[in-house]
Amino acid sequence: MKNRLKTLRAERDWTQAQLAEALLVSRQTVNALEKGKYDPSLPLAFRVARVFELAIEDIFDDGVES
Amino acid sequence: MNSPTAHKEQQNQQSQATVRLALWTAAWLLMMAIAVFGSEFLWPNSKALAAFATVVHLAVGIGMILANKHHLHTLDEMHQKIQLEAMGITLGVGFVLGFSYSVADIAGLLATRMHISYFAVAMALTYIVSIVVGFRRYH
């Protein structure tokens, strides 16, 4: 699944460690999320959306057109 | 955003759970050594002491399992996934090897009986390799 995590984090000038702190996950997990190597669970996706104050679909793209 | 305190607290819980798991594992290994070598050298003629050591070893083993479960719960979801995948593969390898050995034994294909510790070593190696592969895949 593609996502805009890296861009959104860069826009806010946050480090991976700061984002990890906000999401209550490890920095390695943030790194894997950004690289698209790991797809988050629904609760984590909601936490990401809350942290960036965006809708989930504005951050994550499953590649399926609605 | 979550407070840095919450994250720090989570990391502390994780560290404590890791230490607790290490201590339970060390205790389990120590009890196994005591149970095995005790029956052989310290109380070779006492069935009661051998039974007691076995029961204590089993009880410490249950403690280790619960500590492992607690440790899993303190990990974040990606690390839980890596651990659970590794444990799943390890369980599968244990079952397949165990039953293949049993089938070969029943069929009379084995010249010598294999010690159960070989299975433990095979499962431990499988777990280590699976963890390394899991980490490489996500990192």
N, CA and C atoms of all chains as a GROMACS GRO file, in nm:
protein
  615
    1MET      N    1   0.084  -0.119   0.000
    1MET     CA    2   0.000   0.000   0.000
    1MET      C    3   0.088   0.126   0.000
    2LYS      N    4   0.056   0.218  -0.090
    2LYS     CA    5   0.135   0.342  -0.093
    2LYS      C    6   0.085   0.438   0.017
    3ASN      N    7   0.174   0.526   0.059
    3ASN     CA    8   0.131   0.627   0.156
    3ASN      C    9   0.217   0.753   0.143
    4ARG      N   10   0.168   0.861   0.206
    4ARG     CA   11   0.238   0.991   0.199
    4ARG      C   12   0.307   1.026   0.330
    5LEU      N   13   0.333   0.924   0.409
    5LEU     CA   14   0.388   0.948   0.542
    5LEU      C   15   0.517   1.031   0.541
    6LYS      N   16   0.609   0.992   0.452
    6LYS     CA   17   0.739   1.059   0.450
    6LYS      C   18   0.723   1.206   0.414
    7THR      N   19   0.639   1.233   0.313
    7THR     CA   20   0.615   1.372   0.271
    7THR      C   21   0.551   1.452   0.383
    8LEU      N   22   0.447   1.394   0.444
    8LEU     CA   23   0.376   1.465   0.551
    8LEU      C   24   0.466   1.492   0.670
    9ARG      N   25   0.552   1.394   0.700
    9ARG     CA   26   0.645   1.412   0.812
    9ARG      C   27   0.746   1.523   0.779
   10ALA      N   28   0.795   1.521   0.654
   10ALA     CA   29   0.894   1.622   0.613
   10ALA      C   30   0.831   1.762   0.616
   11GLU      N   31   0.705   1.772   0.573
   11GLU     CA   32   0.636   1.902   0.574
   11GLU      C   33   0.630   1.961   0.715
   12ARG      N   34   0.618   1.874   0.812
   12ARG     CA   35   0.608   1.920   0.953
   12ARG      C   36   0.746   1.926   1.021
   13ASP      N   37   0.846   1.885   0.945
   13ASP     CA   38   0.983   1.890   0.997
   13ASP      C   39   1.001   1.800   1.120
   14TRP      N   40   0.937   1.683   1.116
   14TRP     CA   41   0.948   1.588   1.226
   14TRP      C   42   1.051   1.482   1.189
   15THR      N   43   1.116   1.428   1.289
   15THR     CA   44   1.206   1.314   1.266
   15THR      C   45   1.122   1.185   1.276
   16GLN      N   46   1.180   1.077   1.230
   16GLN     CA   47   1.110   0.947   1.243
   16GLN      C   48   1.086   0.915   1.390
   17ALA      N   49   1.183   0.951   1.472
   17ALA     CA   50   1.170   0.922   1.616
   17ALA      C   51   1.054   1.001   1.677
   18GLN      N   52   1.038   1.127   1.634
   18GLN     CA   53   0.926   1.208   1.687
   18GLN      C   54   0.792   1.150   1.644
   19LEU      N   55   0.785   1.108   1.516
   19LEU     CA   56   0.660   1.050   1.468
   19LEU      C   57   0.632   0.917   1.541
   20ALA      N   58   0.738   0.839   1.561
   20ALA     CA   59   0.723   0.712   1.633
   20ALA      C   60   0.668   0.736   1.773
   21GLU      N   61   0.720   0.842   1.837
   21GLU     CA   62   0.675   0.878   1.972
   21GLU      C   63   0.526   0.912   1.970
   22ALA      N   64   0.486   0.988   1.869
   22ALA     CA   65   0.346   1.030   1.859
   22ALA      C   66   0.253   0.911   1.831
   23LEU      N   67   0.303   0.813   1.758
   23LEU     CA   68   0.221   0.698   1.719
   23LEU      C   69   0.231   0.582   1.818
   24LEU      N   70   0.320   0.596   1.917
   24LEU     CA   71   0.345   0.489   2.014
   24LEU      C   72   0.393   0.361   1.946
   25VAL      N   73   0.482   0.376   1.850
   25VAL     CA   74   0.546   0.261   1.784
   25VAL      C   75   0.697   0.286   1.783
   26SER      N   76   0.772   0.188   1.736
   26SER     CA   77   0.917   0.206   1.729
   26SER      C   78   0.955   0.285   1.604
   27ARG      N   79   1.077   0.340   1.604
   27ARG     CA   80   1.124   0.414   1.487
   27ARG      C   81   1.136   0.321   1.366
   28GLN      N   82   1.173   0.197   1.392
   28GLN     CA   83   1.184   0.099   1.282
   28GLN      C   84   1.049   0.078   1.214
   29THR      N   85   0.943   0.082   1.293
   29THR     CA   86   0.808   0.064   1.235
   29THR      C   87   0.772   0.184   1.148
   30VAL      N   88   0.806   0.304   1.193
   30VAL     CA   89   0.780   0.423   1.110
   30VAL      C   90   0.858   0.412   0.980
   31ASN      N   91   0.983   0.370   0.989
   31ASN     CA   92   1.066   0.353   0.869
   31ASN      C   93   1.004   0.252   0.771
   32ALA      N   94   0.957   0.139   0.825
   32ALA     CA   95   0.896   0.036   0.740
   32ALA      C   96   0.765   0.086   0.678
   33LEU      N   97   0.690   0.166   0.756
   33LEU     CA   98   0.565   0.224   0.703
   33LEU      C   99   0.597   0.319   0.588
   34GLU      N  100   0.695   0.406   0.609
   34GLU     CA  101   0.731   0.504   0.506
   34GLU      C  102   0.778   0.437   0.377
   35LYS      N  103   0.851   0.328   0.393
   35LYS     CA  104   0.902   0.258   0.275
   35LYS      C  105   0.796   0.169   0.209
   36GLY      N  106   0.680   0.160   0.272
   36GLY     CA  107   0.572   0.077   0.218
   36GLY      C  108   0.598  -0.071   0.237
   37LYS      N  109   0.691  -0.103   0.329
   37LYS     CA  110   0.722  -0.244   0.354
   37LYS      C  111   0.624  -0.306   0.453
   38TYR      N  112   0.560  -0.220   0.531
   38TYR     CA  113   0.465  -0.269   0.631
   38TYR      C  114   0.336  -0.189   0.621
   39ASP      N  115   0.225  -0.261   0.609
   39ASP     CA  116   0.094  -0.196   0.607
   39ASP      C  117   0.038  -0.191   0.749
   40PRO      N  118  -0.007  -0.073   0.794
   40PRO     CA  119  -0.052  -0.063   0.934
   40PRO      C  120  -0.188  -0.129   0.955
   41SER      N  121  -0.214  -0.162   1.080
   41SER     CA  122  -0.348  -0.211   1.116
   41SER      C  123  -0.443  -0.091   1.110
   42LEU      N  124  -0.572  -0.119   1.116
   42LEU     CA  125  -0.670  -0.009   1.113
   42LEU      C  126  -0.652   0.088   1.232
   43PRO      N  127  -0.634   0.037   1.356
   43PRO     CA  128  -0.613   0.131   1.468
   43PRO      C  129  -0.491   0.220   1.447
   44LEU      N  130  -0.381   0.162   1.394
   44LEU     CA  131  -0.261   0.244   1.372
   44LEU      C  132  -0.284   0.345   1.259
   45ALA      N  133  -0.356   0.304   1.155
   45ALA     CA  134  -0.388   0.397   1.045
   45ALA      C  135  -0.470   0.514   1.097
   46PHE      N  136  -0.562   0.486   1.189
   46PHE     CA  137  -0.642   0.594   1.249
   46PHE      C  138  -0.554   0.687   1.332
   47ARG      N  139  -0.457   0.627   1.405
   47ARG     CA  140  -0.367   0.710   1.486
   47ARG      C  141  -0.285   0.801   1.395
   48VAL      N  142  -0.238   0.745   1.282
   48VAL     CA  143  -0.160   0.824   1.185
   48VAL      C  144  -0.246   0.942   1.136
   49ALA      N  145  -0.371   0.911   1.100
   49ALA     CA  146  -0.462   1.014   1.049
   49ALA      C  147  -0.484   1.123   1.153
   50ARG      N  148  -0.499   1.081   1.280
   50ARG     CA  149  -0.522   1.177   1.389
   50ARG      C  150  -0.399   1.266   1.409
   51VAL      N  151  -0.281   1.204   1.404
   51VAL     CA  152  -0.157   1.281   1.425
   51VAL      C  153  -0.139   1.387   1.316
   52PHE      N  154  -0.170   1.350   1.191
   52PHE     CA  155  -0.154   1.445   1.081
   52PHE      C  156  -0.280   1.530   1.056
   53GLU      N  157  -0.385   1.502   1.131
   53GLU     CA  158  -0.513   1.574   1.118
   53GLU      C  159  -0.564   1.568   0.975
   54LEU      N  160  -0.562   1.447   0.921
   54LEU     CA  161  -0.611   1.423   0.784
   54LEU      C  162  -0.699   1.299   0.784
   55ALA      N  163  -0.771   1.277   0.674
   55ALA     CA  164  -0.849   1.154   0.661
   55ALA      C  165  -0.753   1.040   0.620
   56ILE      N  166  -0.790   0.918   0.656
   56ILE     CA  167  -0.702   0.804   0.626
   56ILE      C  168  -0.673   0.796   0.475
   57GLU      N  169  -0.778   0.818   0.394
   57GLU     CA  170  -0.758   0.805   0.248
   57GLU      C  171  -0.673   0.918   0.190
   58ASP      N  172  -0.650   1.024   0.268
   58ASP     CA  173  -0.559   1.131   0.223
   58ASP      C  174  -0.413   1.092   0.250
   59ILE      N  175  -0.394   0.988   0.328
   59ILE     CA  176  -0.257   0.944   0.362
   59ILE      C  177  -0.222   0.812   0.294
   60PHE      N  178  -0.317   0.718   0.298
   60PHE     CA  179  -0.291   0.585   0.244
   60PHE      C  180  -0.369   0.564   0.113
   61ASP      N  181  -0.306   0.494   0.022
   61ASP     CA  182  -0.368   0.465  -0.108
   61ASP      C  183  -0.350   0.316  -0.138
   62ASP      N  184  -0.463   0.244  -0.143
   62ASP     CA  185  -0.452   0.099  -0.167
   62ASP      C  186  -0.447   0.067  -0.317
   63GLY      N  187  -0.448   0.172  -0.402
   63GLY     CA  188  -0.434   0.152  -0.545
   63GLY      C  189  -0.562   0.111  -0.616
   64VAL      N  190  -0.673   0.100  -0.539
   64VAL     CA  191  -0.801   0.063  -0.599
   64VAL      C  192  -0.882   0.189  -0.620
   65GLU      N  193  -0.925   0.210  -0.745
   65GLU     CA  194  -1.004   0.330  -0.773
   65GLU      C  195  -1.148   0.308  -0.733
   66SER      N  196  -1.206   0.407  -0.661
   66SER     CA  197  -1.346   0.392  -0.617
   66SER      C  198  -1.441   0.452  -0.718
   67MET      N  199  -0.118   1.477   1.933
   67MET     CA  200  -0.004   1.385   1.945
   67MET      C  201   0.001   1.324   2.085
   68ASN      N  202   0.048   1.200   2.093
   68ASN     CA  203   0.065   1.137   2.224
   68ASN      C  204   0.183   1.201   2.295
   69SER      N  205   0.175   1.202   2.427
   69SER     CA  206   0.284   1.266   2.502
   69SER      C  207   0.409   1.179   2.498
   70PRO      N  208   0.527   1.246   2.508
   70PRO     CA  209   0.651   1.169   2.511
   70PRO      C  210   0.655   1.075   2.631
   71THR      N  211   0.583   1.114   2.739
   71THR     CA  212   0.579   1.030   2.859
   71THR      C  213   0.517   0.894   2.828
   72ALA      N  214   0.408   0.896   2.751
   72ALA     CA  215   0.340   0.771   2.717
   72ALA      C  216   0.433   0.678   2.640
   73HIS      N  217   0.509   0.738   2.547
   73HIS     CA  218   0.602   0.658   2.467
   73HIS      C  219   0.714   0.604   2.553
   74LYS      N  220   0.763   0.689   2.644
   74LYS     CA  221   0.872   0.648   2.734
   74LYS      C  222   0.823   0.535   2.825
   75GLU      N  223   0.701   0.550   2.874
   75GLU     CA  224   0.644   0.448   2.962
   75GLU      C  225   0.630   0.315   2.889
   76GLN      N  226   0.588   0.325   2.762
   76GLN     CA  227   0.575   0.205   2.680
   76GLN      C  228   0.711   0.136   2.661
   77GLN      N  229   0.814   0.218   2.636
   77GLN     CA  230   0.949   0.163   2.618
   77GLN      C  231   1.001   0.100   2.747
   78ASN      N  232   0.968   0.164   2.862
   78ASN     CA  233   1.008   0.107   2.991
   78ASN      C  234   0.943  -0.028   3.014
   79GLN      N  235   0.812  -0.034   2.982
   79GLN     CA  236   0.739  -0.161   2.998
   79GLN      C  237   0.800  -0.269   2.911
   80GLN      N  238   0.840  -0.229   2.791
   80GLN     CA  239   0.900  -0.325   2.697
   80GLN      C  240   1.034  -0.376   2.751
   81SER      N  241   1.115  -0.283   2.803
   81SER     CA  242   1.245  -0.322   2.859
   81SER      C  243   1.226  -0.416   2.977
   82GLN      N  244   1.130  -0.380   3.065
   82GLN     CA  245   1.105  -0.464   3.182
   82GLN      C  246   1.058  -0.603   3.141
   83ALA      N  247   0.971  -0.607   3.039
   83ALA     CA  248   0.919  -0.737   2.992
   83ALA      C  249   1.030  -0.821   2.931
   84THR      N  250   1.125  -0.755   2.862
   84THR     CA  251   1.237  -0.827   2.802
   84THR      C  252   1.327  -0.887   2.911
   85VAL      N  253   1.355  -0.805   3.013
   85VAL     CA  254   1.438  -0.853   3.125
   85VAL      C  255   1.368  -0.968   3.196
   86ARG      N  256   1.235  -0.952   3.219
   86ARG     CA  257   1.159  -1.056   3.287
   86ARG      C  258   1.162  -1.187   3.206
   87LEU      N  259   1.146  -1.176   3.075
   87LEU     CA  260   1.150  -1.295   2.990
   87LEU      C  261   1.288  -1.361   2.995
   88ALA      N  262   1.394  -1.278   2.994
   88ALA     CA  263   1.531  -1.333   3.001
   88ALA      C  264   1.552  -1.406   3.133
   89LEU      N  265   1.500  -1.348   3.243
   89LEU     CA  266   1.517  -1.412   3.375
   89LEU      C  267   1.440  -1.544   3.384
   90TRP      N  268   1.317  -1.546   3.331
   90TRP     CA  269   1.238  -1.669   3.332
   90TRP      C  270   1.304  -1.776   3.245
   91THR      N  271   1.360  -1.733   3.132
   91THR     CA  272   1.427  -1.830   3.043
   91THR      C  273   1.551  -1.887   3.112
   92ALA      N  274   1.628  -1.799   3.178
   92ALA     CA  275   1.748  -1.845   3.250
   92ALA      C  276   1.708  -1.941   3.362
   93ALA      N  277   1.600  -1.906   3.435
   93ALA     CA  278   1.553  -1.993   3.544
   93ALA      C  279   1.508  -2.128   3.490
   94TRP      N  280   1.441  -2.126   3.375
   94TRP     CA  281   1.393  -2.252   3.314
   94TRP      C  282   1.512  -2.341   3.274
   95LEU      N  283   1.614  -2.279   3.213
   95LEU     CA  284   1.733  -2.355   3.173
   95LEU      C  285   1.805  -2.410   3.295
   96LEU      N  286   1.815  -2.328   3.400
   96LEU     CA  287   1.881  -2.371   3.524
   96LEU      C  288   1.805  -2.488   3.586
   97MET      N  289   1.672  -2.477   3.589
   97MET     CA  290   1.590  -2.585   3.647
   97MET      C  291   1.602  -2.713   3.565
   98MET      N  292   1.616  -2.696   3.434
   98MET     CA  293   1.631  -2.815   3.348
   98MET      C  294   1.763  -2.885   3.382
   99ALA      N  295   1.870  -2.803   3.397
   99ALA     CA  296   2.001  -2.860   3.431
   99ALA      C  297   1.995  -2.930   3.566
  100ILE      N  298   1.928  -2.864   3.662
  100ILE     CA  299   1.917  -2.924   3.797
  100ILE      C  300   1.838  -3.055   3.790
  101ALA      N  301   1.726  -3.053   3.715
  101ALA     CA  302   1.642  -3.173   3.706
  101ALA      C  303   1.716  -3.288   3.638
  102VAL      N  304   1.789  -3.255   3.531
  102VAL     CA  305   1.858  -3.361   3.455
  102VAL      C  306   1.980  -3.415   3.531
  103PHE      N  307   2.069  -3.321   3.571
  103PHE     CA  308   2.192  -3.366   3.637
  103PHE      C  309   2.166  -3.411   3.781
  104GLY      N  310   2.062  -3.355   3.843
  104GLY     CA  311   2.026  -3.398   3.978
  104GLY      C  312   1.987  -3.545   3.980
  105SER      N  313   1.902  -3.584   3.885
  105SER     CA  314   1.859  -3.725   3.877
  105SER      C  315   1.976  -3.818   3.848
  106GLU      N  316   2.075  -3.763   3.780
  106GLU     CA  317   2.188  -3.846   3.740
  106GLU      C  318   2.295  -3.854   3.850
  107PHE      N  319   2.323  -3.739   3.912
  107PHE     CA  320   2.437  -3.734   4.006
  107PHE      C  321   2.400  -3.705   4.152
  108LEU      N  322   2.297  -3.621   4.176
  108LEU     CA  323   2.271  -3.578   4.314
  108LEU      C  324   2.172  -3.668   4.388
  109TRP      N  325   2.066  -3.707   4.319
  109TRP     CA  326   1.967  -3.794   4.385
  109TRP      C  327   1.928  -3.909   4.291
  110PRO      N  328   2.027  -3.990   4.253
  110PRO     CA  329   2.000  -4.098   4.156
  110PRO      C  330   1.897  -4.200   4.204
  111ASN      N  331   1.879  -4.212   4.336
  111ASN     CA  332   1.788  -4.316   4.386
  111ASN      C  333   1.656  -4.259   4.440
  112SER      N  334   1.638  -4.129   4.429
  112SER     CA  335   1.518  -4.070   4.486
  112SER      C  336   1.418  -4.029   4.378
  113LYS      N  337   1.313  -4.109   4.368
  113LYS     CA  338   1.206  -4.077   4.271
  113LYS      C  339   1.131  -3.951   4.314
  114ALA      N  340   1.118  -3.932   4.445
  114ALA     CA  341   1.042  -3.818   4.496
  114ALA      C  342   1.111  -3.686   4.459
  115LEU      N  343   1.244  -3.682   4.478
  115LEU     CA  344   1.318  -3.559   4.442
  115LEU      C  345   1.317  -3.536   4.291
  116ALA      N  346   1.327  -3.646   4.216
  116ALA     CA  347   1.324  -3.635   4.069
  116ALA      C  348   1.189  -3.579   4.023
  117ALA      N  349   1.081  -3.629   4.087
  117ALA     CA  350   0.946  -3.582   4.052
  117ALA      C  351   0.930  -3.435   4.091
  118PHE      N  352   0.982  -3.399   4.209
  118PHE     CA  353   0.972  -3.260   4.256
  118PHE      C  354   1.045  -3.166   4.158
  119ALA      N  355   1.168  -3.205   4.120
  119ALA     CA  356   1.246  -3.121   4.027
  119ALA      C  357   1.175  -3.107   3.892
  120THR      N  358   1.112  -3.217   3.849
  120THR     CA  359   1.038  -3.214   3.721
  120THR      C  360   0.920  -3.118   3.728
  121VAL      N  361   0.847  -3.125   3.842
  121VAL     CA  362   0.730  -3.038   3.858
  121VAL      C  363   0.773  -2.891   3.865
  122VAL      N  364   0.882  -2.864   3.938
  122VAL     CA  365   0.931  -2.725   3.947
  122VAL      C  366   0.975  -2.676   3.809
  123HIS      N  367   1.043  -2.764   3.734
  123HIS     CA  368   1.087  -2.728   3.598
  123HIS      C  369   0.966  -2.694   3.510
  124LEU      N  370   0.860  -2.776   3.523
  124LEU     CA  371   0.738  -2.752   3.447
  124LEU      C  372   0.674  -2.619   3.487
  125ALA      N  373   0.669  -2.594   3.618
  125ALA     CA  374   0.608  -2.469   3.667
  125ALA      C  375   0.685  -2.346   3.617
  126VAL      N  376   0.818  -2.355   3.622
  126VAL     CA  377   0.899  -2.242   3.573
  126VAL      C  378   0.879  -2.226   3.422
  127GLY      N  379   0.861  -2.336   3.352
  127GLY     CA  380   0.834  -2.332   3.207
  127GLY      C  381   0.704  -2.258   3.177
  128ILE      N  382   0.602  -2.283   3.261
  128ILE     CA  383   0.474  -2.213   3.242
  128ILE      C  384   0.494  -2.063   3.266
  129GLY      N  385   0.574  -2.031   3.368
  129GLY     CA  386   0.606  -1.890   3.395
  129GLY      C  387   0.675  -1.826   3.276
  130MET      N  388   0.765  -1.902   3.213
  130MET     CA  389   0.837  -1.850   3.096
  130MET      C  390   0.740  -1.824   2.979
  131ILE      N  391   0.645  -1.916   2.961
  131ILE     CA  392   0.546  -1.897   2.853
  131ILE      C  393   0.465  -1.769   2.877
  132LEU      N  394   0.421  -1.751   3.003
  132LEU     CA  395   0.342  -1.631   3.036
  132LEU      C  396   0.425  -1.504   3.019
  133ALA      N  397   0.554  -1.511   3.056
  133ALA     CA  398   0.643  -1.395   3.039
  133ALA      C  399   0.661  -1.363   2.891
  134ASN      N  400   0.668  -1.468   2.807
  134ASN     CA  401   0.680  -1.448   2.662
  134ASN      C  402   0.554  -1.381   2.606
  135LYS      N  403   0.438  -1.427   2.655
  135LYS     CA  404   0.310  -1.369   2.612
  135LYS      C  405   0.304  -1.220   2.652
  136HIS      N  406   0.346  -1.192   2.774
  136HIS     CA  407   0.346  -1.053   2.822
  136HIS      C  408   0.442  -0.967   2.738
  137HIS      N  409   0.559  -1.025   2.708
  137HIS     CA  410   0.660  -0.955   2.628
  137HIS      C  411   0.603  -0.920   2.489
  138LEU      N  412   0.532  -1.017   2.429
  138LEU     CA  413   0.470  -0.994   2.297
  138LEU      C  414   0.374  -0.876   2.302
  139HIS      N  415   0.296  -0.867   2.411
  139HIS     CA  416   0.197  -0.760   2.422
  139HIS      C  417   0.260  -0.621   2.436
  140THR      N  418   0.386  -0.616   2.481
  140THR     CA  419   0.450  -0.485   2.497
  140THR      C  420   0.512  -0.436   2.366
  141LEU      N  421   0.524  -0.526   2.266
  141LEU     CA  422   0.584  -0.486   2.138
  141LEU      C  423   0.485  -0.408   2.053
  142ASP      N  424   0.535  -0.327   1.960
  142ASP     CA  425   0.442  -0.261   1.868
  142ASP      C  426   0.399  -0.363   1.761
  143GLU      N  427   0.298  -0.324   1.682
  143GLU     CA  428   0.233  -0.424   1.596
  143GLU      C  429   0.326  -0.486   1.492
  144MET      N  430   0.422  -0.411   1.438
  144MET     CA  431   0.511  -0.469   1.338
  144MET      C  432   0.604  -0.573   1.402
  145HIS      N  433   0.655  -0.540   1.520
  145HIS     CA  434   0.743  -0.634   1.588
  145HIS      C  435   0.667  -0.757   1.637
  146GLN      N  436   0.540  -0.736   1.675
  146GLN     CA  437   0.456  -0.851   1.710
  146GLN      C  438   0.441  -0.942   1.589
  147LYS      N  439   0.420  -0.881   1.471
  147LYS     CA  440   0.402  -0.959   1.348
  147LYS      C  441   0.528  -1.042   1.319
  148ILE      N  442   0.644  -0.977   1.332
  148ILE     CA  443   0.772  -1.048   1.307
  148ILE      C  444   0.785  -1.167   1.403
  149GLN      N  445   0.755  -1.141   1.530
  149GLN     CA  446   0.767  -1.247   1.631
  149GLN      C  447   0.668  -1.360   1.604
  150LEU      N  448   0.543  -1.323   1.575
  150LEU     CA  449   0.439  -1.425   1.556
  150LEU      C  450   0.465  -1.509   1.430
  151GLU      N  451   0.515  -1.444   1.325
  151GLU     CA  452   0.550  -1.519   1.204
  151GLU      C  453   0.662  -1.618   1.234
  152ALA      N  454   0.762  -1.571   1.309
  152ALA     CA  455   0.876  -1.659   1.343
  152ALA      C  456   0.828  -1.776   1.430
  153MET      N  457   0.740  -1.746   1.524
  153MET     CA  458   0.688  -1.853   1.612
  153MET      C  459   0.603  -1.951   1.532
  154GLY      N  460   0.525  -1.900   1.436
  154GLY     CA  461   0.443  -1.986   1.352
  154GLY      C  462   0.527  -2.081   1.269
  155ILE      N  463   0.633  -2.028   1.209
  155ILE     CA  464   0.723  -2.112   1.128
  155ILE      C  465   0.792  -2.216   1.218
  156THR      N  466   0.835  -2.171   1.335
  156THR     CA  467   0.903  -2.261   1.429
  156THR      C  468   0.810  -2.374   1.472
  157LEU      N  469   0.686  -2.339   1.504
  157LEU     CA  470   0.587  -2.441   1.542
  157LEU      C  471   0.567  -2.541   1.428
  158GLY      N  472   0.555  -2.489   1.307
  158GLY     CA  473   0.537  -2.575   1.189
  158GLY      C  474   0.653  -2.670   1.170
  159VAL      N  475   0.775  -2.615   1.181
  159VAL     CA  476   0.895  -2.698   1.165
  159VAL      C  477   0.898  -2.806   1.273
  160GLY      N  478   0.864  -2.768   1.396
  160GLY     CA  479   0.861  -2.865   1.506
  160GLY      C  480   0.764  -2.978   1.479
  161PHE      N  481   0.643  -2.942   1.435
  161PHE     CA  482   0.541  -3.042   1.405
  161PHE      C  483   0.586  -3.134   1.290
  162VAL      N  484   0.629  -3.072   1.181
  162VAL     CA  485   0.665  -3.150   1.061
  162VAL      C  486   0.782  -3.243   1.091
  163LEU      N  487   0.887  -3.188   1.155
  163LEU     CA  488   1.003  -3.271   1.188
  163LEU      C  489   0.963  -3.382   1.286
  164GLY      N  490   0.886  -3.344   1.387
  164GLY     CA  491   0.844  -3.440   1.490
  164GLY      C  492   0.764  -3.555   1.432
  165PHE      N  493   0.665  -3.521   1.349
  165PHE     CA  494   0.581  -3.627   1.292
  165PHE      C  495   0.656  -3.708   1.186
  166SER      N  496   0.744  -3.642   1.109
  166SER     CA  497   0.824  -3.717   1.011
  166SER      C  498   0.914  -3.818   1.083
  167TYR      N  499   0.970  -3.772   1.196
  167TYR     CA  500   1.054  -3.862   1.275
  167TYR      C  501   0.971  -3.980   1.326
  168SER      N  502   0.850  -3.948   1.376
  168SER     CA  503   0.762  -4.051   1.430
  168SER      C  504   0.726  -4.154   1.322
  169VAL      N  505   0.693  -4.104   1.201
  169VAL     CA  506   0.657  -4.193   1.089
  169VAL      C  507   0.776  -4.283   1.054
  170ALA      N  508   0.894  -4.221   1.046
  170ALA     CA  509   1.015  -4.298   1.013
  170ALA      C  510   1.045  -4.402   1.121
  171ASP      N  511   1.018  -4.364   1.246
  171ASP     CA  512   1.042  -4.455   1.358
  171ASP      C  513   0.946  -4.574   1.351
  172ILE      N  514   0.817  -4.546   1.326
  172ILE     CA  515   0.715  -4.653   1.318
  172ILE      C  516   0.747  -4.747   1.202
  173ALA      N  517   0.796  -4.686   1.092
  173ALA     CA  518   0.828  -4.768   0.973
  173ALA      C  519   0.960  -4.845   0.991
  174GLY      N  520   1.026  -4.824   1.102
  174GLY     CA  521   1.151  -4.895   1.129
  174GLY      C  522   1.267  -4.850   1.042
  175LEU      N  523   1.264  -4.723   1.001
  175LEU     CA  524   1.369  -4.671   0.913
  175LEU      C  525   1.488  -4.614   0.989
  176LEU      N  526   1.473  -4.599   1.120
  176LEU     CA  527   1.580  -4.534   1.196
  176LEU      C  528   1.672  -4.636   1.262
  177ALA      N  529   1.801  -4.617   1.239
  177ALA     CA  530   1.899  -4.710   1.298
  177ALA      C  531   1.918  -4.678   1.446
  178THR      N  532   1.917  -4.546   1.479
  178THR     CA  533   1.934  -4.506   1.619
  178THR      C  534   1.823  -4.409   1.658
  179ARG      N  535   1.795  -4.403   1.788
  179ARG     CA  536   1.692  -4.310   1.837
  179ARG      C  537   1.753  -4.172   1.856
  180MET      N  538   1.680  -4.070   1.810
  180MET     CA  539   1.731  -3.934   1.822
  180MET      C  540   1.686  -3.874   1.955
  181HIS      N  541   1.773  -3.796   2.017
  181HIS     CA  542   1.737  -3.732   2.144
  181HIS      C  543   1.645  -3.612   2.115
  182ILE      N  544   1.552  -3.587   2.208
  182ILE     CA  545   1.455  -3.477   2.188
  182ILE      C  546   1.524  -3.340   2.179
  183SER      N  547   1.645  -3.331   2.239
  183SER     CA  548   1.715  -3.201   2.235
  183SER      C  549   1.750  -3.159   2.092
  184TYR      N  550   1.763  -3.257   2.001
  184TYR     CA  551   1.789  -3.222   1.860
  184TYR      C  552   1.674  -3.141   1.802
  185PHE      N  553   1.550  -3.178   1.842
  185PHE     CA  554   1.433  -3.103   1.795
  185PHE      C  555   1.435  -2.962   1.852
  186ALA      N  556   1.473  -2.952   1.981
  186ALA     CA  557   1.480  -2.820   2.045
  186ALA      C  558   1.581  -2.731   1.973
  187VAL      N  559   1.695  -2.789   1.936
  187VAL     CA  560   1.798  -2.712   1.865
  187VAL      C  561   1.746  -2.671   1.727
  188ALA      N  562   1.682  -2.766   1.657
  188ALA     CA  563   1.627  -2.736   1.523
  188ALA      C  564   1.524  -2.623   1.531
  189MET      N  565   1.438  -2.629   1.636
  189MET     CA  566   1.335  -2.526   1.652
  189MET      C  567   1.398  -2.391   1.688
  190ALA      N  568   1.499  -2.393   1.774
  190ALA     CA  569   1.566  -2.268   1.813
  190ALA      C  570   1.634  -2.204   1.692
  191LEU      N  571   1.701  -2.285   1.611
  191LEU     CA  572   1.768  -2.231   1.490
  191LEU      C  573   1.665  -2.175   1.392
  192THR      N  574   1.553  -2.248   1.376
  192THR     CA  575   1.446  -2.201   1.287
  192THR      C  576   1.393  -2.066   1.334
  193TYR      N  577   1.373  -2.054   1.467
  193TYR     CA  578   1.322  -1.929   1.523
  193TYR      C  579   1.420  -1.814   1.498
  194ILE      N  580   1.549  -1.839   1.522
  194ILE     CA  581   1.650  -1.734   1.504
  194ILE      C  582   1.654  -1.689   1.357
  195VAL      N  583   1.657  -1.786   1.265
  195VAL     CA  584   1.663  -1.753   1.122
  195VAL      C  585   1.536  -1.676   1.081
  196SER      N  586   1.420  -1.721   1.131
  196SER     CA  587   1.293  -1.654   1.097
  196SER      C  588   1.290  -1.510   1.147
  197ILE      N  589   1.343  -1.489   1.266
  197ILE     CA  590   1.348  -1.353   1.323
  197ILE      C  591   1.438  -1.264   1.236
  198VAL      N  592   1.555  -1.317   1.200
  198VAL     CA  593   1.649  -1.238   1.118
  198VAL      C  594   1.585  -1.204   0.983
  199VAL      N  595   1.522  -1.304   0.920
  199VAL     CA  596   1.457  -1.281   0.790
  199VAL      C  597   1.344  -1.177   0.806
  200GLY      N  598   1.267  -1.189   0.912
  200GLY     CA  599   1.157  -1.096   0.939
  200GLY      C  600   1.207  -0.953   0.953
  201PHE      N  601   1.314  -0.936   1.031
  201PHE     CA  602   1.370  -0.802   1.051
  201PHE      C  603   1.423  -0.744   0.920
  202ARG      N  604   1.488  -0.830   0.842
  202ARG     CA  605   1.545  -0.782   0.714
  202ARG      C  606   1.433  -0.742   0.618
  203ARG      N  607   1.322  -0.815   0.626
  203ARG     CA  608   1.211  -0.786   0.533
  203ARG      C  609   1.148  -0.649   0.561
  204TYR      N  610   1.135  -0.615   0.688
  204TYR     CA  611   1.064  -0.492   0.722
  204TYR      C  612   1.156  -0.372   0.747
  205HIS      N  613   1.289  -0.398   0.754
  205HIS     CA  614   1.376  -0.285   0.790
  205HIS      C  615   1.452  -0.230   0.670
   0.00000   0.00000   0.00000
